[in-house]
Amino acid sequence: MSVDDRLTIVTRAERDRAILELHGELDLAGAPLLTAELQRGQVAHARAVVLDLQNLQFIDSAGLRVILAKHEDAVVRGQEFALTQGSQQVQRLLSVAGVEEHLRVIASPEDLLLEDANGSAGAGSASPS
């Protein structure tokens, strides 16, 4: 694995939302890093969490487990949870696993802000099919 492949996470707060931009590969090596970041106070106590997968190049089953576990945590907490679309490989895995049918997928992190401004967001809901 090269340095460029390793998972890096840029976390930013916008209003009462935590947006985590994932770069590189979310695999067995990167999954603990994402888990730790999701448990940090800024993220854990946000009203909404968005995983921005636009710069994620690869995901495996370990990464998928972290995303699904965080979604379940969000439902329990009453926290909104959404993903943006990722690379072709990322989208293929999410599609094969049926994740897009259960998790909310948005075009960009800003879409969640726009939905809230228009009063149409729902906690942890899946995207309309």
C-alpha positions as CSV (number, residue, x, y, z in Angstrom):
1,M,0.0,0.0,0.0
2,S,1.4,3.4,-0.9
3,V,1.1,6.5,1.2
4,D,-1.4,7.9,-1.4
5,D,-3.7,4.9,-0.8
6,R,-4.1,5.3,2.9
7,L,-7.3,6.6,4.2
8,T,-7.3,10.3,5.2
9,I,-10.3,12.0,6.7
10,V,-11.0,15.7,6.7
11,T,-13.7,16.6,9.3
12,R,-15.5,19.9,9.2
13,A,-18.5,21.3,11.0
14,E,-21.2,23.2,9.2
15,R,-23.9,24.5,11.5
16,D,-24.9,21.4,13.6
17,R,-23.6,18.9,11.0
18,A,-20.3,17.0,10.8
19,I,-19.0,16.3,7.3
20,L,-16.3,13.7,7.0
21,E,-14.5,13.8,3.6
22,L,-12.8,10.5,3.0
23,H,-9.8,10.3,0.7
24,G,-7.9,7.2,-0.4
25,E,-9.0,3.7,0.6
26,L,-11.5,2.6,3.2
27,D,-10.3,-1.0,3.9
28,L,-9.2,-3.2,6.8
29,A,-6.3,-0.8,7.6
30,G,-8.5,2.4,7.4
31,A,-11.6,1.1,9.1
32,P,-10.3,1.7,12.6
33,L,-9.4,5.3,11.7
34,L,-12.9,6.0,10.5
35,T,-14.4,4.4,13.6
36,A,-12.3,6.6,15.8
37,E,-13.2,9.7,13.9
38,L,-16.9,8.9,14.1
39,Q,-16.7,8.5,17.9
40,R,-15.1,11.9,18.4
41,G,-17.4,14.3,20.3
42,Q,-17.7,16.8,17.4
43,V,-19.1,14.0,15.2
44,A,-20.9,11.9,17.8
45,H,-22.9,14.9,19.1
46,A,-23.7,16.5,15.7
47,R,-27.3,16.5,14.7
48,A,-26.4,15.1,11.3
49,V,-23.4,13.2,9.9
50,V,-22.4,13.2,6.2
51,L,-19.8,10.8,4.9
52,D,-18.4,12.5,1.8
53,L,-17.2,9.6,-0.4
54,Q,-16.5,11.7,-3.5
55,N,-12.7,11.3,-3.1
56,L,-12.8,7.7,-1.8
57,Q,-11.1,5.5,-4.4
58,F,-11.8,2.1,-2.8
59,I,-13.9,0.4,-0.1
60,D,-14.0,-3.2,1.1
61,S,-16.2,-5.1,3.4
62,A,-14.4,-3.8,6.5
63,G,-15.2,-0.2,5.4
64,L,-18.7,-1.1,4.6
65,R,-19.2,-2.6,8.1
66,V,-18.1,0.7,9.6
67,I,-20.5,2.7,7.5
68,L,-23.4,0.3,8.3
69,A,-22.6,0.3,12.0
70,K,-22.5,4.1,12.1
71,H,-25.8,4.3,10.3
72,E,-27.3,2.0,13.0
73,D,-25.8,4.2,15.7
74,A,-27.3,7.3,14.1
75,V,-30.7,5.7,14.0
76,V,-30.5,5.0,17.7
77,R,-29.4,8.5,18.5
78,G,-31.9,10.2,16.3
79,Q,-29.1,11.6,14.2
80,E,-29.4,12.2,10.5
81,F,-26.9,10.2,8.4
82,A,-26.1,10.4,4.7
83,L,-23.5,9.5,2.2
84,T,-22.4,11.1,-1.0
85,Q,-21.6,9.0,-4.1
86,G,-18.0,7.8,-4.5
87,S,-15.9,6.4,-7.3
88,Q,-17.2,3.8,-9.7
89,Q,-15.7,1.0,-7.5
90,V,-17.2,2.5,-4.3
91,Q,-20.7,2.8,-6.0
92,R,-20.5,-0.7,-7.4
93,L,-19.8,-2.2,-3.9
94,L,-22.6,-0.1,-2.3
95,S,-25.0,-1.2,-5.1
96,V,-24.1,-4.9,-4.9
97,A,-24.5,-4.8,-1.1
98,G,-27.8,-3.0,-1.4
99,V,-26.7,-0.2,0.8
100,E,-28.2,2.5,-1.3
101,E,-31.7,1.0,-0.6
102,H,-31.2,1.6,3.1
103,L,-29.0,4.6,3.5
104,R,-29.6,8.1,2.4
105,V,-27.4,9.0,-0.6
106,I,-27.1,12.7,-1.6
107,A,-25.2,14.3,-4.4
108,S,-23.1,16.6,-2.2
109,P,-22.8,17.5,1.5
110,E,-24.4,20.8,0.7
111,D,-27.6,19.0,-0.4
112,L,-28.3,18.1,3.2
113,L,-28.1,21.8,4.1
114,L,-30.5,22.7,1.3
115,E,-32.9,20.0,2.3
116,D,-32.9,21.2,5.9
117,A,-33.5,24.8,4.7
118,N,-36.5,23.6,2.7
119,G,-37.7,21.4,5.6
120,S,-37.6,18.1,3.8
121,A,-34.8,16.1,5.7
122,G,-35.6,13.0,7.7
123,A,-33.5,11.4,10.4
124,G,-31.4,8.6,9.0
125,S,-33.9,8.0,6.1
126,A,-33.0,6.3,2.9
127,S,-33.0,8.1,-0.3
128,P,-36.3,7.9,-2.4
129,S,-36.2,5.1,-5.0
